[in-house]
């Protein structure tokens, strides 16, 4: 019989142990081998968990910016940042050697870098002039190779004919310089750089004086060598701009305490120029895709319009993939929307709900494929990110509706449509007839839809099967119909009752 410890008591006079440890001790005494093995297992897990954490591969993404800053560069940076987030990279490095480029594109790149949840570093390999210096200001630290230079960031205007730099109108020059000074100061301050240094790169009227030393007099744009950029000033001493001079990219990775990391190089696909054209022509691609789907159903599923639609929407999503905007989730939403429309047409005709939901999902996917979404940002982007995509998609959709209406009005009477109507394998011995052979007797005839009319199909009138077409509406099989118009081989029907 188990005896309760003397120091314990139950309420109401019963005895109770001071704790439950006696149960554990008793269990361990009964099963010593099991207890020992559990202790060893716990110890092993305690040791293995830190080892497993240390064994995780470390990734560094390197984005090569070795040309003038254009939309191609923007697409590359977007794709690189998305790749870095997807791979869990510890750092992103901009491997930079550029003479500068477009101001508008530079602003978009700066915005993308400011939203990056991963530290971004600039590695100036040779030079970072103009827009390159702007972009460097938006990174956590700047490193330079021996003999490299950075600076001279004043905005200029290039002639449309490619003859070179044009003089800016005085009022426009001041307006642009003022805007860029504000942008680069705010960007530099956010990343912990000296804003006066970058402002001196933009504004030739800015005199840069630190510790009583004039580093850049008025009338000149600041340009720094690697040695000048790394020189320290003030108390405590701080580097003017550069966090250090390194000879190679691996040296920089080691300086970031990421030696041995898996380096993922983000290079141009070669499709960036095509992506630029595709994104520009996106409303036309939407128009072609929507209209092609309409023709596919109207012509009874001949296949060619469907191929055109697949090509149009394939190009659409490919262009925004290459631009660093679209993701696979957008394609999935589009596919689900298309599937719901097929359910509406072939499985649950006339229910409307699947069709409306499908159309909404398709439009949402087309819009979201054009929207820049930041890691950790809201699920629904703000209006500034949405208004241009919405206008583009709306323009393409409205254009496709116009094409559909015109096609519904004029296509059925065209020779092409008459050849494509459902007239295969029909003969009078099987009860079929053509519109022409019975044209004089068909007008006003009542019958039923022999097949679903989408909008073309077959109708049965007094035992005869006739190829018919509606005015655009869908009519289910076995529905009462009436012939309201006959034009040659074109027989138009409408639902009755």
C-alpha positions in Angstrom: 0.0 0.0 0.0 1.3 3.5 -0.9 1.9 5.8 2.0 1.3 9.6 1.7 4.1 11.9 2.9 3.6 13.2 6.4 4.0 16.8 5.3 0.9 16.7 3.0 -2.7 16.9 3.8 -6.1 17.0 1.9 -8.9 19.4 2.7 -11.4 17.8 4.9 -8.8 15.6 6.8 -7.4 13.6 3.9 -3.7 13.5 3.3 -2.1 14.9 0.1 1.5 14.9 -1.1 3.3 18.3 -1.1 3.8 17.8 -4.9 3.5 15.2 -7.6 7.2 14.5 -7.9 6.7 11.1 -6.2 4.7 10.0 -9.3 7.5 10.9 -11.6 10.1 9.2 -9.3 7.9 6.1 -9.2 7.5 6.1 -13.0 11.3 6.5 -13.5 11.9 3.6 -11.0 9.6 1.3 -13.0 10.9 2.3 -16.5 14.6 3.3 -16.0 15.6 2.4 -19.6 12.8 4.4 -21.2 13.6 7.4 -18.9 17.3 7.2 -19.8 16.6 7.1 -23.5 14.2 10.1 -23.3 16.9 12.1 -21.5 19.5 11.2 -24.2 17.0 12.1 -26.9 16.3 15.5 -25.3 20.0 16.1 -25.1 20.6 15.2 -28.7 17.7 17.5 -29.9 19.1 20.3 -27.8 22.5 19.9 -29.5 21.1 19.3 -33.0 18.8 22.3 -33.2 21.6 24.9 -33.1 23.6 22.8 -35.5 20.6 22.7 -37.9 20.3 26.5 -37.7 23.9 27.0 -38.4 23.7 24.6 -41.3 21.1 26.7 -43.2 22.6 28.0 -46.4 23.2 31.7 -46.6 22.3 33.4 -49.9 23.5 36.7 -51.3 21.8 38.2 -54.4 24.0 40.2 -56.8 22.3 42.5 -59.3 24.6 43.6 -62.1 23.9 47.2 -63.2 26.5 47.6 -66.0 24.7 49.8 -68.5 22.8 53.1 -68.6 19.8 53.3 -66.3 16.7 52.4 -68.3 13.5 50.6 -67.8 15.5 47.4 -68.4 17.4 48.3 -65.2 14.2 48.8 -63.3 12.9 45.4 -64.4 16.2 43.8 -63.3 16.2 45.4 -59.9 12.5 44.4 -59.3 13.2 40.9 -60.3 16.4 40.7 -58.2 14.6 42.0 -55.0 11.7 39.5 -55.5 14.3 36.7 -56.0 16.1 37.8 -52.8 12.9 37.7 -50.8 11.9 34.3 -52.3 15.3 32.7 -51.5 15.6 34.3 -48.0 18.8 36.1 -49.0 20.8 37.9 -46.2 21.9 40.7 -48.5 21.5 42.2 -51.9 24.5 43.8 -53.7 24.2 46.2 -56.6 27.3 45.6 -58.7 27.4 49.0 -60.4 29.3 50.4 -63.3 27.1 53.0 -65.0 27.2 56.5 -66.5 23.7 57.3 -65.3 20.4 57.3 -67.0 16.7 58.2 -66.8 15.5 60.2 -63.9 12.0 58.8 -63.9 13.3 55.2 -63.9 15.8 56.1 -61.1 12.9 57.3 -58.9 11.1 54.0 -59.3 14.3 52.1 -58.5 14.8 54.2 -55.4 11.3 53.5 -54.3 11.8 49.7 -54.8 15.0 49.8 -52.8 13.4 51.7 -49.9 10.7 49.0 -49.6 13.3 46.1 -49.6 13.1 44.1 -46.3 16.7 42.9 -47.0 19.8 45.1 -46.6 21.0 46.4 -50.0 24.6 47.4 -50.6 26.3 49.2 -53.5 29.5 47.9 -54.9 30.9 50.7 -57.2 33.1 48.8 -59.7 34.6 51.6 -61.8 32.0 54.3 -61.7 28.6 55.4 -60.5 27.7 58.7 -62.1 24.5 60.7 -62.1 21.5 58.2 -61.7 24.0 55.6 -60.3 24.8 58.0 -57.4 21.1 58.5 -56.8 20.6 54.8 -56.5 23.6 54.3 -54.3 22.1 56.8 -51.8 19.1 54.4 -51.4 21.3 51.5 -50.2 22.5 50.7 -46.7 26.3 51.1 -47.4 28.5 52.0 -50.3 31.7 50.1 -51.1 34.1 51.1 -53.9 37.0 49.4 -55.7 40.4 51.0 -55.9 40.3 53.8 -58.5 36.5 53.9 -58.8 34.5 57.2 -58.7 31.0 58.4 -57.7 29.2 61.6 -58.2 28.3 64.2 -60.9 24.5 63.7 -60.5 22.9 66.7 -62.0 19.9 66.1 -64.2 20.3 66.7 -67.9 18.1 66.4 -71.0 19.1 64.2 -73.9 18.0 65.1 -77.4 15.4 62.9 -79.0 17.6 62.4 -82.1 20.5 61.1 -80.0 22.8 64.1 -80.8 23.7 64.5 -77.1 22.9 66.7 -74.1 20.5 69.6 -74.6 20.3 72.7 -72.4 17.4 72.7 -70.1 15.1 75.8 -69.9 16.1 77.8 -66.9 12.8 77.5 -65.1 12.5 73.8 -65.8 16.1 73.2 -64.7 15.6 74.9 -61.3 12.3 73.0 -60.8 13.9 69.6 -61.7 17.1 70.3 -59.6 15.0 71.3 -56.6 12.9 68.1 -56.8 16.0 65.9 -57.2 17.8 67.7 -54.3 14.9 67.0 -52.0 14.6 63.4 -53.2 18.3 62.6 -52.7 18.5 64.4 -49.4 15.6 62.5 -48.0 16.9 59.2 -49.4 20.4 59.7 -48.0 19.1 60.7 -44.6 16.9 57.6 -44.5 19.9 55.4 -45.1 22.2 57.2 -42.7 24.4 58.9 -45.4 25.5 62.5 -45.2 22.8 64.4 -47.2 25.1 67.3 -47.9 27.5 65.1 -49.8 24.8 63.9 -52.2 23.3 67.4 -52.6 26.8 68.6 -53.7 26.7 66.0 -56.4 23.4 67.4 -57.7 23.7 71.1 -57.1 26.8 73.0 -58.4 25.8 75.9 -56.1 26.2 73.7 -53.1 29.5 74.3 -51.2 30.5 71.3 -49.2 32.4 72.3 -46.0 33.2 69.7 -43.3 35.4 70.4 -40.2 36.3 73.8 -41.7 37.6 72.2 -44.9 36.1 73.1 -48.2 35.7 69.7 -50.0 33.8 71.1 -52.9 33.7 74.8 -53.9 30.6 76.5 -55.4 30.4 76.2 -59.2 31.4 72.5 -59.3 29.6 69.2 -59.0 31.1 66.9 -56.4 32.8 63.7 -57.7 34.7 61.5 -55.3 37.3 58.8 -55.8 37.3 55.8 -53.6 40.0 57.3 -51.4 38.2 60.6 -51.0 34.9 58.9 -50.3 36.5 56.7 -47.5 38.3 59.6 -45.8 37.0 60.2 -42.2 35.9 63.5 -40.7 34.5 64.8 -37.4 34.3 63.4 -33.9 33.8 60.5 -33.7 35.4 60.0 -37.1 33.0 59.0 -39.8 33.7 58.2 -43.5 32.6 60.9 -45.9 30.6 58.4 -48.1 32.2 55.0 -48.6 32.1 52.3 -46.0 35.3 50.8 -47.3 37.5 50.0 -50.4 37.4 46.4 -51.5 39.1 44.9 -54.5 36.6 42.2 -55.5 33.0 41.2 -54.9 34.0 38.2 -52.8 36.1 40.5 -50.6 32.9 42.6 -50.1 30.9 39.5 -49.2 33.5 38.6 -46.7 33.5 42.1 -45.2 29.8 41.7 -44.7 30.5 38.5 -42.7 28.9 36.4 -45.3 31.9 34.6 -46.6 31.0 31.3 -48.2 27.5 32.4 -49.0 25.7 31.0 -52.0 25.8 33.9 -54.6 22.8 34.2 -56.9 23.6 36.5 -59.8 20.6 38.4 -61.3 21.4 39.1 -64.9 19.3 40.4 -67.7 17.1 37.8 -69.4 17.6 39.5 -72.8 13.8 39.9 -72.9 13.7 43.3 -71.1 13.3 45.3 -74.3 10.5 43.0 -75.3 8.9 43.4 -71.9 9.0 47.1 -72.3 7.0 46.9 -75.5 4.6 44.2 -74.1 3.8 46.3 -71.0 3.2 49.3 -73.2 0.9 47.4 -75.5 -0.9 45.6 -72.7 -4.4 47.1 -73.4 -4.2 45.9 -77.0 -3.2 42.4 -75.8 -6.2 42.4 -73.4 -8.5 43.5 -76.3 -7.1 40.7 -78.6 -7.4 38.1 -75.9 -11.0 38.9 -74.8 -12.2 39.2 -78.4 -10.5 35.9 -79.3 -12.3 34.1 -76.5 -15.6 35.6 -77.7 -15.0 34.4 -81.3 -14.0 30.9 -80.0 -17.5 30.5 -78.5 -19.3 32.3 -81.3 -17.8 30.1 -84.0 -18.5 26.9 -82.1 -15.1 26.0 -80.8 -12.9 25.8 -83.9 -9.7 26.2 -82.0 -7.9 29.0 -83.8 -9.3 31.9 -81.8 -8.5 30.0 -78.6 -4.9 29.8 -79.7 -4.9 33.5 -80.3 -6.3 34.2 -76.9 -3.7 31.9 -75.2 -0.9 33.7 -77.2 -2.2 37.2 -76.2 -2.6 36.5 -72.5 0.6 34.5 -72.5 2.5 37.5 -73.8 0.7 39.8 -71.4 1.8 37.8 -68.3 5.2 37.1 -69.7 5.8 40.8 -70.2 4.9 41.7 -66.6 6.9 38.7 -65.3 10.0 40.1 -67.1 9.2 43.5 -65.7 9.3 42.1 -62.2 5.7 42.8 -61.5 3.5 39.7 -62.1 3.7 36.5 -60.1 2.4 33.0 -60.6 -0.5 33.8 -58.2 -1.8 36.2 -60.9 -1.8 33.4 -63.5 -3.6 31.1 -61.1 -6.3 33.7 -60.4 -6.7 34.2 -64.2 -7.0 30.4 -64.8 -9.6 30.1 -62.0 -11.6 32.9 -63.5 -11.5 31.3 -66.9 -12.6 28.0 -65.4 -15.6 29.6 -63.7 -16.7 31.2 -67.0 -16.5 27.7 -68.6 -18.7 26.4 -65.8 -21.2 29.1 -66.5 -21.3 28.3 -70.2 -21.2 24.5 -70.2 -22.2 23.2 -66.7 -24.5 25.7 -65.2 -25.8 27.9 -68.1 -27.9 30.8 -67.0 -26.9 30.8 -63.3 -24.9 34.0 -63.8 -23.0 33.7 -60.5 -20.0 31.6 -61.9 -19.8 33.8 -64.9 -19.8 37.1 -62.9 -17.2 35.7 -60.4 -15.0 34.4 -63.3 -15.1 37.7 -65.1 -14.2 39.5 -61.9 -11.3 37.2 -61.2 -9.9 37.7 -64.7 -10.1 41.4 -64.4 -8.5 41.3 -60.9 -5.6 39.1 -62.2 -5.0 41.4 -65.2 -4.9 44.5 -62.9 -2.7 42.9 -60.2 -0.2 41.6 -62.8 0.6 45.3 -63.5 0.8 46.5 -59.8 4.1 46.8 -57.9 3.6 45.0 -54.6 6.1 45.4 -51.8 7.0 42.7 -49.4 5.0 43.1 -46.2 2.8 45.7 -47.8 -1.0 45.7 -47.8 -2.9 43.0 -49.7 -4.8 45.7 -51.6 -2.4 48.2 -52.9 -3.1 52.0 -52.5 -4.8 54.0 -55.3 -1.5 55.5 -56.7 -0.4 52.0 -57.5 -3.8 50.9 -58.9 -5.1 53.7 -61.0 -2.9 53.3 -64.0 -3.4 49.5 -64.2 -7.1 49.9 -63.7 -7.2 52.4 -66.6 -5.2 50.2 -68.9 -7.3 47.1 -68.2 -10.5 49.0 -68.5 -9.4 50.4 -71.8 -8.6 47.0 -73.1 -11.8 45.5 -71.8 -14.0 48.3 -73.3 -12.2 47.9 -76.6 -12.9 44.2 -76.6 -16.6 44.8 -75.9 -16.8 47.2 -78.9 -15.1 44.6 -81.1 -17.6 42.0 -79.8 -20.6 44.2 -80.6 -19.4 45.0 -84.1 -18.6 41.3 -84.7 -22.1 40.3 -83.5 -23.6 42.8 -85.9 -21.6 42.2 -89.0 -19.7 38.9 -88.6 -22.7 36.5 -89.1 -23.4 38.0 -92.5 -19.8 37.6 -93.7 -18.6 34.8 -96.0 -16.0 33.8 -93.4 -18.6 33.2 -90.7 -20.9 31.3 -93.1 -18.1 28.9 -93.9 -17.4 28.5 -90.2 -21.0 27.8 -89.2 -21.9 24.3 -87.9 -22.8 22.7 -91.3 -20.6 19.6 -91.2 -22.1 16.2 -91.6 -25.6 17.4 -92.3 -27.8 16.0 -95.1 -31.5 16.0 -95.9 -31.8 12.2 -95.3 -31.0 12.8 -91.6 -33.5 15.6 -91.3 -31.0 18.4 -91.8 -31.5 21.3 -94.1 -29.6 24.5 -95.0 -30.9 27.9 -94.5 -30.9 28.6 -98.2 -33.0 25.6 -99.1 -35.8 26.6 -96.8 -35.4 30.3 -96.7 -38.8 31.1 -98.1 -40.6 29.1 -95.4 -38.5 29.8 -92.3 -39.3 33.3 -91.4 -41.5 33.4 -88.3 -41.3 29.6 -87.8 -41.4 28.3 -84.2 -39.2 25.5 -83.0 -36.8 24.4 -80.3 -33.1 24.6 -79.8 -31.6 21.3 -80.9 -28.2 22.2 -79.3 -27.2 25.0 -77.0 -26.9 28.2 -79.0 -23.5 29.9 -78.1 -24.7 32.0 -80.0 -24.7 29.6 -83.0 -26.0 26.1 -83.1 -28.9 24.1 -84.4 -32.7 24.4 -84.2 -35.5 22.0 -85.1 -38.4 23.4 -87.0 -41.3 21.0 -88.1 -38.9 18.1 -88.1 -36.1 19.9 -90.0 -32.8 20.8 -88.4 -31.5 24.2 -89.4 -28.2 26.0 -88.6 -29.2 29.1 -86.6 -27.6 32.0 -84.7 -28.9 34.3 -82.0 -28.4 38.0 -81.7 -25.7 37.4 -79.1 -27.5 35.8 -76.2 -26.9 32.2 -75.1 -29.9 29.9 -75.3 -30.1 26.5 -73.7 -30.9 23.2 -75.5 -34.7 22.4 -75.8 -35.7 26.0 -75.3 -38.5 27.3 -77.5 -37.2 29.6 -80.2 -38.5 31.6 -83.2 -36.9 32.7 -86.4 -37.0 36.4 -86.7 -34.6 37.1 -89.6 -33.4 35.2 -92.7 -30.5 36.6 -94.8 -29.3 34.1 -97.3 -27.7 31.3 -95.2 -28.0 33.3 -92.0 -31.0 32.4 -89.8 -31.5 34.5 -86.7 -33.5 33.2 -83.8 -34.7 34.5 -80.5 -36.1 32.8 -77.3 -39.8 32.8 -76.9 -42.0 32.4 -73.9 
